[in-house]
Amino acid sequence: MKKNDIKLTSEQRIELENFSTKGVHSVRLVTRAKIVLFLDTSEDRKAVTFEEIGKRLGVSMTTITKVKKDFYAAESVSAFLRRKTRDTPPVAPKITGDIEAKIVALACSAVPEGFAKWSLKLLADKSVELNYIDSISDMSCIYRHS
């Protein structure tokens, strides 16, 4: 037996098979489940080679290696099959509620001389000029509910 052979219990195998064949799940997660099923050597199963898995599922050898490593690191099969949630966004939002309030107030104020109305570019330029923010795209001045 190789050091890193995957030997699934019958419960783990059933959970992975059900996940990969039933319900609606992310293609990425279903592929991860299938990779582990292909690598399973329990009950005298022969593991499929990385090359064959790559051909069948359209994934790279690196992906297979990473999935195998992730499976060992996971506390359970269900944890392995969940998407990881971020604690913080990758980049903190540049426009805070305070800055947004200032831009809204600016948009409600009198239009500068020579202009008929506030444009997004004009709002962005004026926000930088008034030091509300160091730089901003004119498209960032559109308020979007998330």
Sequence and secondary structure as in RCSB ss.txt:
>XXXX:A:sequence
MKKNDIKLTSEQRIELENFSTKGVHSVRLVTRAKIVLFLDTSEDRKAVTFEEIGKRLGVSMTTITKVKKDFYAAE
SVSAFLRRKTRDTPPVAPKITGDIEAKIVALACSAVPEGFAKWSLKLLADKSVELNYIDSISDMSCIYRHS
>XXXX:A:secstr
  TT B   HHHHHHHHHHHHSS   HHHHHHHHHHHHHB GGG     HHHHHHHHT  HHHHHHHHHHHHHSS
SHHHHTS    SS SS  SS HHHHHHHHHHHHS   TT SS  HHHHHHHHHHTTS S   GGGGS    
